[in-house]
Amino acid sequence: MASTVHGGSIGRCLEELCRITHPRLRSVTVDDATKLRPNALPAKSGVYVFWWTGRLSLLRQAACNRDLTLVGPGGRPVHLNINDEWLGISTRLPIPLYAGKSADSIAKRVGLHLRLSQMRMLPMGGGATKAPRPTTSCQLRAGVEHLFPNEQDSRSLTLDNLGLSYVVLDGSDHAANRFYLEDLAIGLMRPPFNVDVER
C-alpha cells in the first residue's frame, strides 16, 4: 500500500500524543534500571514525546542550566535561553522536552534515547554550549545532562522525573503521517531538546 496522508486523523493523533502513557520512565525499566522491560513499549513504528513530569522546582534551581548555545550559519554562536515562558512552567502541567518518530520500533528508539547502561554519558560541568553526543540517537539523555551538568546520576534523574507518551502509526503506509505528526508536535509543543537553528 502506498503511503498516504490522513489529514483528518492527525489532530486526533496529536490529542492522543498529549496523553502521557507512562508518567515515570522508571515504570518501563527492569529493577536495576539498566534496560527497558521486555514488551513495556510497542515494538511498532510511531511518534513519541518525552515529558518533564517531576517537580517543577528542580527546573528552577540554580543547578539547572537553561542556557543553550547552538552553532548557527557560518559557525557563529546562537544563544537561547530556555526560560519559564518557553517551558510553560506557570501552567503547572507536564513539559514536553523532546518529540520524535520511529519507522521501526518505539521501544528500540526510546532505549537508544535513554542509554540506560550508563549513569552519565557527557562530561560533568558543561556550560551553555551543547556538548558533542556519543551517538546521534541519544538527544533526550544529552538534553537532560545539559540541563543538569553536575548531576552524576542522570539516569535516575531521567527515570524519576520524565514520562512518555506515544502514538502507534505502524508500517510504511503511515510514513507521511509520522512525519507530519512529529512536525506538528514540535511546532505546537516547542520541546527544547528539538530546537535547532538554520545552517
Backbone as ProteinMPNN parsed JSONL, in Angstrom:
{"seq_chain_A": "MASTVHGGSIGRCLEELCRITHPRLRSVTVDDATKLRPNALPAKSGVYVFWWTGRLSLLRQAACNRDLTLVGPGGRPVHLNINDEWLGISTRLPIPLYAGKSADSIAKRVGLHLRLSQMRMLPMGGGATKAPRPTTSCQLRAGVEHLFPNEQDSRSLTLDNLGLSYVVLDGSDHAANRFYLEDLAIGLMRPPFNVDVER", "coords_chain_A": {"N_chain_A": [[0.842, -1.182, 0.0], [0.518, 2.232, -0.763], [2.051, 5.08, 0.78], [-0.001, 7.365, 2.462], [-1.599, 10.477, 3.35], [-3.415, 11.075, 6.201], [-5.272, 13.419, 6.779], [-7.472, 14.318, 8.411], [-7.223, 12.727, 10.656], [-4.854, 13.401, 11.907], [-5.058, 15.43, 13.812], [-6.48, 14.078, 15.82], [-4.6, 12.163, 16.465], [-2.642, 13.821, 17.555], [-3.963, 14.667, 19.869], [-4.015, 12.216, 21.238], [-1.276, 11.863, 21.554], [-0.731, 13.775, 23.414], [-1.548, 12.684, 25.757], [-0.198, 11.358, 28.529], [1.331, 8.313, 28.7], [3.053, 6.82, 30.312], [3.777, 8.054, 33.294], [6.174, 8.105, 34.746], [9.332, 7.226, 33.689], [10.732, 5.186, 34.905], [8.959, 3.157, 35.34], [8.974, 1.571, 33.087], [11.31, 0.181, 33.039], [13.674, -2.455, 33.908], [14.293, -3.823, 37.24], [16.901, -2.979, 38.133], [17.289, -0.802, 36.555], [18.822, -0.765, 34.21], [18.053, -1.398, 31.68], [15.286, -1.456, 29.334], [12.132, -2.906, 30.217], [11.094, -5.996, 28.801], [8.665, -5.853, 26.254], [7.423, -3.623, 27.384], [7.047, -1.315, 25.994], [5.73, -0.421, 22.75], [6.783, -2.428, 20.002], [6.595, -1.288, 17.537], [6.247, 1.06, 14.816], [5.998, 4.654, 15.201], [5.085, 7.804, 16.762], [6.496, 9.724, 19.377], [6.69, 11.349, 22.614], [8.757, 12.782, 25.045], [8.313, 13.836, 28.36], [8.669, 16.29, 30.954], [7.762, 15.371, 34.032], [8.223, 15.543, 36.63], [9.071, 17.294, 39.721], [8.582, 20.731, 39.385], [10.157, 22.537, 40.655], [12.766, 21.615, 40.5], [13.593, 22.406, 37.983], [13.826, 25.061, 38.347], [15.927, 25.509, 39.987], [19.218, 26.788, 40.75], [21.12, 25.018, 39.89], [20.193, 24.014, 37.551], [20.797, 24.278, 34.219], [19.719, 26.43, 31.964], [20.573, 27.757, 29.759], [21.548, 27.794, 26.381], [23.743, 27.279, 23.749], [23.925, 27.188, 20.344], [25.338, 26.125, 17.202], [25.252, 28.308, 14.595], [24.458, 29.744, 11.329], [27.316, 29.993, 9.246], [28.931, 29.197, 11.291], [28.645, 30.794, 13.507], [27.848, 31.532, 16.941], [24.653, 30.88, 18.384], [22.691, 32.011, 20.832], [20.399, 30.747, 23.176], [17.814, 31.069, 25.579], [16.239, 29.009, 27.715], [13.596, 29.784, 29.002], [11.115, 30.328, 31.664], [8.674, 30.935, 30.405], [8.95, 29.785, 27.844], [9.05, 27.08, 28.579], [6.582, 26.879, 29.754], [6.047, 26.862, 32.476], [4.361, 28.158, 34.294], [1.873, 27.048, 33.883], [1.826, 24.738, 35.293], [1.676, 22.219, 34.267], [2.701, 19.038, 32.794], [5.824, 19.166, 31.008], [6.688, 19.225, 27.663], [9.616, 17.795, 26.408], [11.021, 16.561, 24.315], [10.208, 15.543, 21.056], [9.757, 12.83, 18.869], [10.138, 10.393, 16.176], [9.722, 7.04, 14.997], [10.506, 4.714, 12.535], [10.624, 2.099, 12.866], [10.657, 0.782, 15.615], [9.146, 1.868, 18.504], [9.932, 1.17, 21.087], [12.646, 0.383, 20.746], [13.751, 2.798, 19.848], [13.283, 4.528, 22.022], [14.884, 3.249, 23.912], [17.425, 3.757, 22.777], [17.523, 6.518, 23.078], [17.626, 6.736, 25.878], [19.879, 5.33, 26.83], [20.495, 3.43, 28.966], [22.488, 1.868, 30.1], [24.439, 3.419, 31.194], [25.292, 5.628, 33.886], [25.848, 8.268, 33.49], [26.526, 10.145, 30.506], [27.766, 12.343, 29.237], [30.54, 14.646, 29.736], [31.051, 15.981, 33.037], [29.886, 19.148, 34.313], [29.324, 20.91, 32.144], [28.837, 23.886, 30.082], [26.98, 26.523, 28.532], [27.275, 25.842, 25.852], [26.342, 23.34, 23.622], [27.224, 20.077, 24.285], [29.165, 17.629, 22.485], [27.453, 14.71, 21.477], [27.596, 11.194, 22.342], [26.357, 9.515, 20.499], [24.157, 9.771, 17.619], [21.602, 9.397, 18.353], [20.746, 9.858, 20.959], [19.412, 12.125, 21.962], [17.579, 12.872, 23.964], [18.621, 12.041, 26.503], [21.072, 13.403, 26.425], [20.111, 16.004, 26.425], [18.934, 16.176, 28.994], [21.25, 15.936, 30.522], [22.527, 18.257, 29.755], [20.833, 20.174, 30.89], [21.255, 19.55, 33.56], [24.171, 19.739, 34.42], [25.901, 18.97, 36.455], [25.039, 16.685, 37.602], [25.677, 13.559, 38.723], [24.381, 11.104, 38.454], [22.555, 10.923, 36.033], [20.864, 9.144, 34.912], [19.056, 8.122, 36.897], [17.83, 10.564, 37.556], [16.556, 11.121, 35.139], [14.817, 8.87, 34.857], [13.155, 9.166, 37.074], [11.898, 11.605, 36.789], [10.876, 12.059, 34.279], [8.364, 11.424, 31.822], [6.457, 9.55, 29.349], [4.766, 9.653, 26.248], [2.984, 8.223, 23.475], [2.095, 7.453, 20.062], [1.004, 4.875, 18.132], [1.753, 4.391, 14.841], [1.918, 2.402, 12.615], [3.973, 0.847, 10.129], [4.86, 1.24, 6.61], [2.883, 2.572, 5.195], [2.13, 4.604, 6.837], [4.138, 6.469, 6.862], [4.174, 9.2, 5.968], [2.282, 10.259, 7.71], [3.516, 9.924, 10.219], [5.656, 11.682, 9.855], [4.343, 14.211, 9.568], [2.897, 14.344, 11.974], [4.942, 14.339, 13.917], [6.22, 16.767, 13.204], [4.09, 18.559, 13.66], [3.708, 18.234, 16.423], [6.2, 19.168, 17.381], [6.107, 21.837, 16.483], [3.843, 22.883, 17.857], [4.203, 22.172, 20.566], [6.743, 23.04, 21.238], [9.203, 21.711, 22.18], [12.193, 21.864, 24.018], [14.501, 20.262, 23.562], [14.434, 19.609, 20.932], [15.098, 21.809, 19.475], [16.743, 23.548, 16.86], [18.977, 25.367, 14.725], [19.084, 27.387, 11.722], [21.287, 26.528, 9.038]], "CA_chain_A": [[0.0, 0.0, 0.0], [1.284, 3.477, -0.838], [1.912, 5.979, 1.923], [-0.967, 8.438, 2.251], [-1.755, 11.382, 4.491], [-4.75, 11.042, 6.778], [-5.359, 14.763, 7.339], [-8.452, 14.453, 9.485], [-6.863, 11.97, 11.855], [-3.631, 13.912, 12.523], [-5.475, 16.136, 15.031], [-6.807, 13.054, 16.825], [-3.323, 11.573, 16.895], [-1.994, 14.79, 18.445], [-4.653, 14.554, 21.158], [-3.521, 11.0, 21.893], [0.128, 12.085, 21.887], [-0.697, 14.649, 24.589], [-1.929, 11.895, 26.94], [1.01, 10.678, 28.992], [1.092, 6.886, 28.907], [3.89, 6.418, 31.448], [4.171, 9.28, 33.99], [7.569, 7.987, 35.156], [10.017, 6.249, 32.835], [11.194, 4.048, 35.708], [7.96, 2.086, 35.261], [9.19, 0.727, 31.909], [12.637, -0.423, 33.118], [13.864, -3.565, 34.843], [14.514, -3.348, 38.602], [18.164, -2.254, 38.313], [17.206, 0.363, 35.658], [19.871, -0.801, 33.19], [17.454, -1.62, 30.364], [13.834, -1.451, 29.31], [11.464, -4.191, 30.409], [10.567, -6.54, 27.542], [7.261, -5.596, 25.93], [6.862, -2.477, 28.119], [6.708, -0.32, 24.98], [5.432, -1.072, 21.467], [7.847, -2.699, 19.03], [5.995, -0.837, 16.28], [6.611, 2.432, 14.492], [5.081, 5.676, 15.67], [5.587, 9.099, 17.22], [6.566, 9.713, 20.836], [7.116, 12.584, 23.277], [9.248, 12.712, 26.424], [7.762, 14.945, 29.146], [9.083, 16.506, 32.343], [6.589, 15.141, 34.883], [8.698, 15.655, 38.005], [8.871, 18.564, 40.416], [8.994, 21.903, 38.625], [11.184, 23.247, 41.426], [14.089, 21.186, 40.032], [13.933, 23.198, 36.81], [14.032, 26.451, 38.786], [17.143, 25.586, 40.814], [20.422, 27.349, 40.117], [21.876, 23.901, 39.303], [19.613, 23.702, 36.244], [21.377, 25.14, 33.19], [18.751, 26.642, 30.9], [21.205, 28.488, 28.656], [21.946, 26.884, 25.315], [24.383, 27.917, 22.608], [23.985, 26.314, 19.178], [26.143, 26.625, 16.09], [24.365, 28.843, 13.575], [25.026, 29.961, 9.997], [28.702, 30.45, 9.23], [29.612, 28.784, 12.508], [28.506, 31.752, 14.603], [27.033, 31.014, 18.04], [23.286, 31.368, 18.571], [22.37, 31.775, 22.239], [18.991, 30.606, 23.527], [17.525, 30.912, 26.994], [15.038, 28.191, 27.884], [13.007, 30.439, 30.17], [9.859, 29.778, 32.191], [7.6, 31.079, 29.412], [9.176, 28.755, 26.834], [8.673, 25.788, 29.146], [5.198, 26.892, 30.217], [6.066, 26.455, 33.882], [3.232, 28.73, 35.03], [0.681, 26.201, 33.721], [1.98, 23.619, 36.238], [1.415, 20.982, 33.526], [3.917, 18.4, 32.297], [6.521, 19.956, 29.998], [7.271, 18.403, 26.599], [11.049, 18.041, 26.242], [11.513, 16.073, 23.022], [9.274, 14.761, 20.229], [10.464, 12.091, 17.829], [9.392, 9.352, 15.476], [10.472, 5.834, 14.669], [9.931, 3.926, 11.441], [10.879, 0.704, 13.194], [10.16, 0.344, 16.908], [9.167, 2.894, 19.545], [10.725, 0.644, 22.198], [14.066, 0.457, 20.406], [14.153, 4.207, 19.761], [13.318, 5.039, 23.394], [16.093, 2.686, 24.514], [18.591, 4.492, 22.271], [17.498, 7.838, 23.713], [17.887, 6.676, 27.313], [21.221, 4.787, 27.121], [20.364, 3.038, 30.369], [23.665, 1.155, 30.622], [25.352, 4.396, 31.791], [24.724, 6.579, 34.841], [26.018, 9.569, 32.841], [27.252, 9.947, 29.252], [28.548, 13.522, 28.876], [31.419, 15.112, 30.818], [30.422, 16.806, 34.066], [30.176, 20.572, 34.387], [29.219, 21.632, 30.875], [28.277, 25.229, 30.092], [25.86, 26.775, 27.626], [27.493, 25.209, 24.555], [25.874, 21.951, 23.534], [28.347, 19.137, 24.226], [29.004, 16.565, 21.484], [26.83, 13.485, 21.994], [28.295, 9.973, 21.928], [25.669, 8.965, 19.324], [23.185, 10.713, 17.055], [20.255, 8.976, 18.73], [20.506, 9.981, 22.41], [19.109, 13.536, 22.192], [16.868, 13.073, 25.218], [19.542, 11.926, 27.642], [22.03, 14.501, 26.31], [19.408, 17.203, 26.843], [18.825, 16.15, 30.459], [22.58, 16.201, 31.078], [22.809, 19.678, 29.538], [20.09, 20.894, 31.923], [21.815, 19.248, 34.876], [25.55, 19.39, 34.075], [26.672, 18.47, 37.601], [24.335, 15.508, 38.14], [26.461, 12.357, 38.406], [23.491, 10.012, 38.073], [21.472, 11.48, 35.216], [19.919, 8.06, 34.598], [17.994, 8.155, 37.908], [17.119, 11.828, 37.387], [15.697, 10.948, 33.966], [13.772, 7.868, 35.096], [12.247, 9.584, 38.14], [11.289, 12.903, 36.52], [10.363, 12.145, 32.919], [7.341, 10.49, 31.386], [6.44, 9.244, 27.922], [3.521, 9.385, 25.531], [3.268, 7.782, 22.109], [1.012, 7.045, 19.178], [1.457, 3.863, 17.175], [1.387, 4.582, 13.428], [2.834, 1.361, 12.167], [4.092, 0.463, 8.733], [5.262, 2.219, 5.604], [1.749, 3.372, 4.74], [1.978, 5.731, 7.76], [5.372, 7.269, 6.862], [3.85, 10.626, 5.884], [1.571, 10.645, 8.934], [4.529, 10.069, 11.278], [6.393, 12.91, 9.567], [3.529, 15.395, 9.872], [2.551, 14.377, 13.395], [6.13, 14.79, 14.647], [6.384, 18.201, 12.934], [3.014, 19.274, 14.341], [4.016, 18.201, 17.854], [7.33, 20.072, 17.633], [5.665, 23.206, 16.277], [2.882, 23.316, 18.863], [4.683, 21.945, 21.933], [8.031, 23.726, 21.388], [10.094, 20.991, 23.092], [13.518, 22.481, 23.917], [15.565, 19.371, 23.085], [14.323, 19.505, 19.481], [15.425, 23.069, 18.8], [17.928, 23.614, 16.027], [18.996, 26.648, 14.01], [19.393, 27.273, 10.295], [22.711, 26.448, 8.689]], "C_chain_A": [[0.886, 1.244, 0.0], [1.032, 4.315, 0.406], [0.954, 7.109, 1.575], [-1.021, 9.304, 3.494], [-3.207, 11.357, 4.935], [-4.972, 12.351, 7.522], [-6.295, 14.903, 8.507], [-8.045, 13.752, 10.763], [-5.608, 12.495, 12.543], [-3.955, 14.662, 13.82], [-5.808, 15.171, 16.15], [-5.532, 12.399, 17.361], [-2.584, 12.515, 17.836], [-2.641, 14.766, 19.825], [-4.146, 13.341, 21.934], [-2.086, 11.182, 22.359], [0.278, 12.957, 23.131], [-1.128, 13.934, 25.869], [-0.731, 11.053, 27.374], [0.676, 9.238, 29.371], [1.82, 6.374, 30.144], [4.379, 7.674, 32.154], [5.613, 9.272, 34.49], [8.219, 6.884, 34.312], [10.505, 5.036, 33.612], [10.219, 2.879, 35.608], [8.167, 1.167, 34.061], [10.577, 0.073, 31.906], [12.631, -1.637, 34.041], [14.267, -2.984, 36.205], [15.805, -2.559, 38.788], [18.312, -1.079, 37.348], [18.251, 0.376, 34.554], [19.338, -1.077, 31.788], [15.933, -1.556, 30.479], [13.291, -2.851, 29.581], [10.961, -4.704, 29.062], [9.064, -6.263, 27.422], [6.628, -4.445, 26.713], [6.407, -1.383, 27.159], [6.481, -1.026, 23.65], [6.676, -1.258, 20.599], [7.31, -2.388, 17.633], [6.393, 0.611, 16.052], [5.556, 3.41, 14.98], [5.798, 6.951, 16.047], [5.517, 9.107, 18.74], [7.005, 11.08, 21.344], [7.595, 12.229, 24.678], [8.807, 13.986, 27.14], [8.477, 15.06, 30.484], [7.825, 16.4, 33.185], [6.955, 15.264, 36.357], [8.408, 17.024, 38.601], [9.402, 19.722, 39.574], [10.096, 22.677, 39.341], [12.589, 22.841, 40.994], [14.543, 22.009, 38.829], [14.212, 24.658, 37.156], [15.289, 26.602, 39.631], [18.297, 26.182, 40.024], [21.237, 26.261, 39.43], [21.357, 23.503, 37.929], [20.083, 24.735, 35.229], [20.399, 25.294, 32.033], [19.277, 27.566, 29.805], [21.725, 27.484, 27.653], [22.561, 27.686, 24.18], [24.526, 26.89, 21.498], [24.88, 26.94, 18.121], [25.197, 27.03, 14.972], [25.059, 28.984, 12.236], [26.445, 30.523, 10.08], [29.473, 30.089, 10.484], [29.45, 29.739, 13.674], [27.583, 31.189, 15.684], [25.659, 31.682, 18.091], [22.879, 31.001, 19.991], [20.86, 31.744, 22.444], [18.866, 30.489, 25.039], [16.203, 30.18, 27.119], [14.33, 28.686, 29.141], [11.672, 29.801, 30.568], [8.724, 29.845, 31.175], [7.715, 30.006, 28.335], [8.69, 27.406, 27.348], [7.205, 25.732, 29.573], [5.072, 26.496, 31.672], [4.847, 26.965, 34.635], [1.959, 27.893, 34.899], [0.651, 25.054, 34.732], [1.636, 22.265, 35.595], [2.733, 20.315, 33.157], [4.508, 19.183, 31.124], [7.091, 19.038, 28.926], [8.72, 18.789, 26.374], [11.571, 17.634, 24.874], [10.423, 15.271, 22.331], [10.064, 14.081, 19.13], [9.569, 11.065, 17.175], [10.319, 8.176, 15.214], [9.751, 5.091, 13.561], [10.011, 2.439, 11.739], [10.168, 0.296, 14.478], [10.27, 1.482, 17.918], [10.046, 2.431, 20.699], [12.218, 0.776, 21.927], [14.557, 1.902, 20.405], [14.239, 4.836, 21.154], [14.565, 4.521, 24.109], [17.358, 3.403, 24.063], [18.669, 5.89, 22.877], [18.008, 7.774, 25.148], [19.289, 6.181, 27.666], [21.336, 4.354, 28.592], [21.568, 2.29, 30.938], [24.633, 2.1, 31.332], [24.627, 5.31, 32.768], [24.818, 8.003, 34.305], [26.812, 9.352, 31.572], [28.129, 11.131, 28.856], [29.469, 13.913, 30.024], [30.646, 16.009, 31.792], [30.767, 18.276, 33.84], [30.113, 21.339, 33.09], [28.595, 23.01, 31.041], [27.114, 25.343, 29.128], [26.019, 26.065, 26.287], [27.099, 23.738, 24.612], [27.077, 21.02, 23.382], [28.104, 18.098, 23.136], [28.431, 15.303, 22.129], [27.612, 12.265, 21.536], [27.654, 9.292, 20.715], [24.711, 10.032, 18.789], [21.773, 10.426, 17.541], [19.963, 9.089, 20.23], [20.201, 11.431, 22.795], [18.45, 13.775, 23.548], [17.838, 13.074, 26.397], [20.578, 13.05, 27.616], [21.379, 15.814, 26.751], [19.264, 17.299, 28.353], [20.181, 16.49, 31.079], [23.024, 17.634, 30.82], [22.09, 20.521, 30.598], [20.726, 20.734, 33.299], [23.275, 18.792, 34.711], [26.379, 18.821, 35.222], [26.023, 17.266, 38.262], [25.087, 14.245, 37.743], [25.59, 11.21, 37.91], [22.303, 10.569, 37.282], [20.462, 10.404, 34.827], [18.757, 8.077, 35.592], [17.173, 9.429, 37.794], [16.121, 11.721, 36.24], [14.529, 10.016, 34.273], [12.741, 8.321, 36.125], [11.489, 10.869, 37.825], [10.717, 13.058, 35.116], [9.324, 11.071, 32.652], [7.355, 10.358, 29.876], [5.009, 9.102, 27.428], [3.891, 8.934, 24.125], [1.978, 7.449, 21.373], [1.598, 6.035, 18.209], [0.864, 4.193, 15.807], [2.299, 3.648, 12.657], [2.815, 1.172, 10.653], [4.425, 1.617, 7.803], [4.111, 3.095, 5.137], [1.476, 4.561, 5.662], [3.21, 6.637, 7.794], [5.071, 8.765, 6.85], [3.135, 11.101, 7.145], [2.521, 10.794, 10.108], [5.285, 11.38, 11.106], [5.593, 14.137, 9.994], [3.15, 15.483, 11.346], [3.744, 14.838, 14.226], [6.329, 16.293, 14.45], [5.326, 19.035, 13.654], [3.29, 19.346, 15.839], [5.155, 19.159, 18.19], [6.879, 21.525, 17.514], [4.736, 23.719, 17.357], [3.431, 23.213, 20.283], [5.974, 22.7, 22.253], [8.975, 23.005, 22.353], [11.533, 21.479, 22.935], [14.608, 21.567, 23.376], [15.495, 19.142, 21.581], [14.893, 20.721, 18.75], [16.754, 22.975, 18.057], [17.887, 24.97, 15.322], [19.407, 26.403, 12.572], [20.892, 27.203, 10.085], [23.028, 27.451, 7.598]], "O_chain_A": [[1.898, 1.285, 0.7], [-0.043, 4.269, 1.004], [1.077, 7.735, 0.523], [-0.546, 8.912, 4.56], [-4.116, 11.591, 4.139], [-4.873, 12.397, 8.748], [-5.953, 15.544, 9.501], [-8.479, 14.142, 11.847], [-5.314, 12.078, 13.663], [-3.226, 14.551, 14.806], [-5.46, 15.415, 17.305], [-5.413, 12.122, 18.554], [-1.968, 12.07, 18.804], [-1.945, 14.836, 20.838], [-3.88, 13.426, 23.133], [-1.715, 10.713, 23.435], [1.294, 12.886, 23.822], [-1.078, 14.52, 26.95], [-0.31, 10.144, 26.66], [-0.152, 8.984, 30.246], [1.272, 5.594, 30.923], [5.313, 8.313, 31.67], [6.214, 10.336, 34.642], [7.717, 5.763, 34.237], [10.674, 3.963, 33.033], [10.619, 1.727, 35.776], [7.588, 0.082, 34.02], [10.983, -0.519, 30.906], [11.716, -1.826, 34.843], [14.548, -1.791, 36.311], [15.818, -1.571, 39.522], [19.357, -0.428, 37.327], [18.542, 1.44, 34.007], [20.086, -0.998, 30.813], [15.374, -1.597, 31.575], [13.911, -3.852, 29.22], [10.452, -3.921, 28.259], [8.307, -6.425, 28.379], [5.405, -4.306, 26.705], [5.495, -0.616, 27.468], [6.993, -2.126, 23.445], [7.509, -0.36, 20.481], [7.544, -3.131, 16.68], [6.823, 1.302, 16.976], [4.388, 3.061, 15.15], [6.962, 7.157, 15.702], [4.582, 8.559, 19.325], [7.607, 11.867, 20.613], [6.94, 11.482, 25.405], [8.915, 15.083, 26.592], [8.849, 14.05, 31.083], [6.925, 17.232, 33.074], [6.101, 15.107, 37.23], [7.617, 17.803, 38.069], [10.541, 19.689, 39.11], [10.876, 23.388, 38.707], [13.517, 23.641, 41.109], [15.734, 22.279, 38.67], [14.769, 25.4, 36.347], [15.675, 27.724, 39.959], [18.346, 26.094, 38.797], [21.97, 26.547, 38.483], [22.008, 22.737, 37.219], [19.798, 25.924, 35.366], [20.263, 24.388, 31.211], [18.499, 28.097, 29.013], [22.278, 26.448, 28.024], [21.971, 28.657, 23.706], [25.164, 25.853, 21.678], [25.143, 28.142, 18.147], [24.435, 26.209, 14.462], [26.127, 28.41, 12.023], [26.73, 31.412, 10.883], [30.559, 30.62, 10.718], [30.05, 29.529, 14.729], [26.644, 30.454, 15.379], [25.526, 32.886, 17.871], [22.739, 29.823, 20.319], [20.137, 32.607, 21.947], [19.712, 29.883, 25.697], [15.166, 30.677, 26.679], [14.448, 28.085, 30.209], [11.175, 28.882, 29.917], [7.908, 28.928, 31.088], [6.721, 29.389, 27.953], [8.0, 26.676, 26.636], [6.65, 24.645, 29.734], [4.092, 25.861, 32.062], [4.345, 26.281, 35.526], [1.056, 28.02, 35.726], [-0.401, 24.472, 34.997], [1.343, 21.294, 36.293], [3.781, 20.959, 33.203], [3.775, 19.79, 30.343], [7.895, 18.159, 29.237], [9.032, 19.963, 26.173], [12.463, 18.285, 24.33], [9.787, 14.417, 22.949], [10.945, 14.691, 18.525], [8.412, 10.884, 17.553], [11.542, 8.314, 15.213], [8.543, 4.864, 13.632], [9.528, 1.615, 10.963], [9.188, -0.449, 14.438], [11.361, 1.999, 18.159], [10.825, 3.219, 21.235], [12.968, 1.232, 22.79], [15.645, 2.196, 20.901], [15.168, 5.595, 21.433], [15.226, 5.269, 24.829], [18.263, 3.634, 24.866], [19.759, 6.388, 23.158], [18.74, 8.661, 25.587], [19.835, 6.573, 28.697], [22.171, 4.858, 29.343], [21.651, 2.099, 32.151], [25.555, 1.639, 32.004], [23.493, 5.722, 32.522], [23.979, 8.847, 34.618], [27.682, 8.482, 31.531], [29.148, 10.934, 28.194], [29.209, 13.55, 31.171], [29.707, 16.704, 31.404], [31.8, 18.604, 33.256], [30.802, 22.349, 32.951], [27.904, 23.27, 32.026], [26.358, 24.393, 28.927], [25.025, 25.719, 25.648], [27.474, 23.004, 25.527], [27.86, 21.168, 22.444], [26.958, 17.723, 22.887], [28.876, 14.885, 23.198], [28.224, 12.284, 20.468], [28.332, 8.572, 19.982], [24.488, 11.06, 19.429], [20.839, 11.142, 17.179], [19.017, 8.468, 20.716], [20.67, 11.914, 23.826], [18.734, 14.775, 24.207], [17.86, 14.016, 27.19], [20.927, 13.592, 28.664], [22.031, 16.645, 27.384], [19.448, 18.369, 28.932], [20.251, 17.245, 32.048], [23.82, 18.176, 31.586], [22.665, 21.466, 31.139], [20.733, 21.667, 34.102], [23.577, 17.606, 34.846], [27.444, 18.249, 34.99], [26.414, 16.87, 39.36], [25.133, 13.894, 36.564], [26.007, 10.435, 37.05], [21.19, 10.669, 37.8], [19.332, 10.718, 34.454], [17.597, 8.05, 35.183], [15.949, 9.387, 37.921], [14.982, 12.175, 36.354], [13.379, 10.342, 33.978], [11.582, 7.911, 36.061], [10.529, 11.198, 38.522], [10.13, 14.093, 34.802], [9.396, 9.963, 33.182], [8.172, 10.982, 29.2], [4.157, 8.514, 28.094], [4.983, 9.23, 23.641], [0.931, 7.202, 21.973], [2.589, 6.321, 17.538], [-0.353, 4.264, 15.638], [3.324, 4.063, 12.117], [1.783, 1.319, 9.998], [4.294, 2.79, 8.151], [4.328, 4.235, 4.726], [0.681, 5.435, 5.319], [3.314, 7.491, 8.674], [5.649, 9.519, 7.634], [3.357, 12.224, 7.598], [2.353, 11.705, 10.919], [5.529, 12.101, 12.074], [6.108, 15.003, 10.702], [3.088, 16.578, 11.906], [3.581, 15.643, 15.143], [6.578, 17.016, 15.415], [5.633, 20.097, 14.195], [3.124, 20.4, 16.453], [5.08, 19.885, 19.181], [7.23, 22.353, 18.354], [4.83, 24.885, 17.741], [3.152, 24.076, 21.117], [6.261, 22.968, 23.419], [9.501, 23.639, 23.267], [12.046, 21.505, 21.816], [15.565, 22.06, 22.779], [16.404, 18.539, 21.01], [15.141, 20.665, 17.546], [17.735, 22.414, 18.546], [16.855, 25.641, 15.332], [19.992, 25.373, 12.237], [21.667, 27.756, 10.865], [24.175, 27.545, 7.16]]}, "name": "protein", "num_of_chains": 1, "seq": "MASTVHGGSIGRCLEELCRITHPRLRSVTVDDATKLRPNALPAKSGVYVFWWTGRLSLLRQAACNRDLTLVGPGGRPVHLNINDEWLGISTRLPIPLYAGKSADSIAKRVGLHLRLSQMRMLPMGGGATKAPRPTTSCQLRAGVEHLFPNEQDSRSLTLDNLGLSYVVLDGSDHAANRFYLEDLAIGLMRPPFNVDVER"}
